[in-house]
Amino acid sequence: MDPGNYSTDVSAGAQFRFKLLFVIFLSNVFAILLQSLACKLGSVTGMDLARCSREYFPFWLNILLYIVAEFAIIATDIAEVIGTAIALNMLLHIPLVAGVALTSIDVLIVLMAYRPEGSLKGMRYFEWFVAMLVLGVIACFVVELIKMPRISFTEVMQGFLPNGTIISHGGLYAALGILGATVMPHSLFLGSGLVQVRMRDYDEKAGNFIRPRKSIEQPRYTQTWKQKLKSGLHPSTWFSSKSLTSTNASEELHQQYRPSIAAIKSTLKYSVLEVTISLFTLAFFVNSAILIVAGATLSNSSKAAEADLFTIKDLLSEYLTSVAGTLFALALLFSGQSAGIVATMAGQMVSEGFLKWKVAPWLRRLITRGIAIIPSIIVAAAVGRPGLGRALNASQVSLSILLPIVTAPLIYITGRKKYMRVPISSRNNQTAIAVIETGAETEEAPEEILYHFMENGWLLTGVSWLVWLIILGFNMYLIVLLAQGKA
């Protein structure tokens, strides 16, 4: 959950009552399918989506995909900037323009919490803190659903059925905003990368993989400042003469590790189940609840056209207590921070995977946030609150438009035998990998490498491409409507 989810749900409910609940359901189904494919790609190949694109596609296509991925991350960060600025205004009454500018300070949070070469314990505590706030917001919306004016249960249930609102002019824009906020492109890169940690741990414990020795590298205190910036290491370690850089170690690890059949079978089902449960419980309920509350209380009011995050806070404060409104603002603030850190992690995978470009997380965060702040400040200064709400929704629609470009390689790779195969060897998995990559034959290596193929079946491939065509078709139709000024 991030500010984009909250904003698109409020707008959809206020303008179209319950009719776009079907879009929330469909978006979660699409997200489960695509995230499952991302988990499968990362599990079988041992590489994330960006790295697979670099390995399997021509240079020009790899660069194109990289540019699209970076645009998606910037669009995501614009939503976090606006959401954080709105939350600061709710909590501390900081002017929106100043709030947008202050969001640059969250680079310090990344600096303190995100340590890729150290312990992630601090990051885990932060994630649990955000989760507790989100659960608190869920509790508030449960009470809100109970206390709000009586609505027809049949009308709500009918909203989960297909209807013509999705292809109406304003309805399509709102629907694709919900889709973009649910199936976020950067999450596919992240999902394909995070599964590998679990599999490597399994293979190391089972003796199927031996972690390579770290390269002998130059001590950090002899490096220039330019070298330190490029090293991708945490600034707190720059002045240590004992710690060594690990820029090459990460690439070496990715090159040498391919998951074993046992690791894939052990972790893939768990990863897919984890994605399914998280999307069809918390995410589905919260998105539906926000839309239902907005639809029941705002759809026939004068506030419907300009309904935004401020409106939901006011509703919670009015129907429950001011504490509920404050809790929502806190959840908005910290979910924005959490989503920003997740976007930074995805950005690391994108730049390293596509270009082998490793940059310090805090520096990458500073660059991305700097780009995202510029349009946000302009909108906040020129239009104010209504403009920020529209810009927030527009950022989610742009994610939907970029989605077909990001998902096409994912569906293509997971459907091809030559990519989705795992070498079978009775010895260490690295032996088979060495034979495949070098073509060398040793006394220990088998004369012929056997493979276990794990590409998508014809049914899953067909369904995946059908989903892709649906997303592409609706986005193309929206672009035409936008060009005609009818959206």
Buried (B, 14 or more C-beta within 10 A) or exposed (E): BBBBBBBBBBBBBBBBBBBBBBBBBBBBBBBBBBBBBBBBBBBBBBBBBBBBBBEBBEEEEBBBBBEBBBBBBBBBBBBBBBBBBBBBBBBEEBBBBBBBBBBBEBBEBBBBBBBBEEEBEEBEEBBEEBBEBBEBBBEBBEBBBEEBEEBEEEEBEBBBEEBEBBEBEBBBBBBBBBBBBBBBBBBBBBBBBBBBEBBBEBBBEEEBBEEEEBEEBEEBEEBEEEEBBBBBBBEEBBEEEEBBBBBEBBBBBBBBBBBBBBBBBBBBEEBBEBBBEBBBEBBBBBBBBBBBBBBBBBBEEEBBEBBBBBBBBBBBBEBBEEEBBBBBBBBBBBBBBBBBBBBBBBBBBBBBBBEEBBBBBBBBBBBBBEBBBEBBBBBBEEBEBEBBBBBBBBBBBBBBBBBBBBBBBBBBBBBBEEBBBBBBBEEBBBBBBBBBEEEEEEEEBBEEBEBBEBBBEEEBBEBBBEBBEBBBEBBEBBEEBBEEEEB
